[in-house]
């Protein structure tokens, strides 16, 4: 039960009351083919259409009673003093590895001259070299080495996947440690929101994990199954040690009784647990059949120094055990057809976002998977995702639940 703070998430499926999004912006128009890999994209999206699709996504949630907050608006609202602005700008510059103290000072002064909206835009969309006025200065070796790179501050096009930087678990927050440097600034943003935005009420919000810690853990791997149980995927992006550290704190301080660690194949195609497995109802889950039978599950409970770990016979056995259910239903995406499931999984067919028990948001392009969900009693709210999907993420990836009704 929440003890006075705003944040409260005790399930994957409780009615979604508040969510944090980022509306795609100029940062997506600064993607070029040579920097796709570095910035974790496979393709270049069309921003105008992408924003239409994202607006429909937000409106779909609003029509079901969800309050929508945006990263960019919260950041603007917290930049209330010169002290906070200076700290925010300095942290952005430190995050960029410019490696030239004189140039860092020039960039800091340039950004500080802007208003809050412009500062946030630079923080997200980046700072191109030709955006900065010409100033006479000494050139360092690093300036010559990076001469052909167009940015002083890189854009962060992954920010619209708000699931990964942070996770609300019960009434506390995990500010996650990202596996790739390209996403570190996103978690820095969340730290500022946590510390300075009144919505998050820091004094009433425990911090379960800090992005400055050593071991990677990302929100796409964290599923809050109930008020007593959390599932965490061990994946390409989330380390086993990160899972242990977070689990130990949840078991000690968050009223969580069990953590189900789920090992998935370490590949980009399945970068997070929620790209192959999500919860859609009290006892129903959607799963990509290409990994079913290959996922290993481990039940973790409170131990003396580190959590006690017991390997479960199967994923289904693990889910039944931790949730105390007589049976669970794993609904195969793509209708269970191998080729259809593989094609639709690439378009995030299993990356569903529950708005209430048995009510999920999905991309309309995943026709076979959506029909299979409906056949299993799930209400499916479809959104267009032709451009949104180019970043390799679905409705769950694009949302950070802040408040859900308790079941």
Steps between C-alpha positions, in 0.01 A plus 500: 500500500629844410600701809423854389700532175363532149667196343334162546530194275420161651415305185539483123126503439332729754309787339761745372441838667817694409781445253822674393567534125729693269351635177755435222669821388790657315742238637353249252572731207868502595541130434718428196603160359856518630386552860212251514700227672654737756155638585338152513269537198454273199325752277416867459136582588278767347443739791174660383326163477673373812356785706149434365534137608635596841216750554249225421677278753467771768136568409418128520619503861321826582167360376540222758561744786880527499671832578794549264817682605789581267873497574559827317230683698616369839859600421392852403295531817788403731752748354376765741826648632840598361657244733295211358557619142877522550513155658282348225711653220826400665380139536395491134845623392680257733293220348621587149873433541602822320843476664589868448449718807506830308241374250283363781496846661398664168219246448383540861475879464319466167235263638461699821399803291192308377158473663379177662323371188811553285724339761283189507490489121881503485517238774282265292565595136871569552725786401642509150839661450350756262244596769780648710621851408862522384727581794876537480661225708791257506449168323587186696587158361147378575358779279699370204410138574127584515514756219255316272247416773209747452398530869643639821201346678352191337122470456328230707243345263418212737333724759153416368560152643433630851467150646873437524648790703267461797259260667246568772482199732242530781544860626868529406712565194782317329712740294657236283861455392493486120716246321603739221661846535262639233218491758673628815360853465145361517556369852664829597174673397301268723731571793430873462125438486528283811699762691332820386150444360224514764304230318751238612507619865853374566454500877219242466658297218763237588777453243549130434783537247725783378628537145848581634536142625727249327266232371263544208125458537236637262126551541400283205618207709297589812139380534306575819281189510323579829541695821721216628674378183734652241638323192835615358651383173869414479573617146740671263432823691445386862776330701459219750676707767270796434202268555648377828566851632152629414334181626679520833368854557146416390490194725642699792315832470216494244269236647583276202509132598623334179694593189481278193820536297445393139800429278440579132731461196760779489426647155377835367187331362401425863674795667260506799263256666201708387594448134407130538270484803243728666208466743153565358262378773499349849617161376574566132825592329595546137823334390703470182500125417857522369626527860241288678678205654833687484432740787645404838327623816647541848298578814683743730407558862659687790829351616764583762736700277375444145161367385437127512469362146306190391473399134146428386421204278334722237389860456139391552594323824682810616205728426254270677730479802573870550142611423337213689281409202363153416575560131628765261432544129784588261347645183734451206544800271439455128236240575785262579609489135881506486542734203216736589615520863861577397392776262259658748744466789742722305215754506451461877187285503561385859590849626150571626402773746215410734260786578289278726465125563442337161530831306819564302642744245678349198614597150229440239755348258527184714172360374547131583626568852217745570239254380652229720476727803134570423428129467637465852266761647729803485371840387752638250529875435697542179721796409686580180873432536662504158753766604508449878610139452818603316672555833429134590245548775126473559234654729655363820845630403356847434338539843611536861201434730500733800172400666279192463190415698564222747339169412 
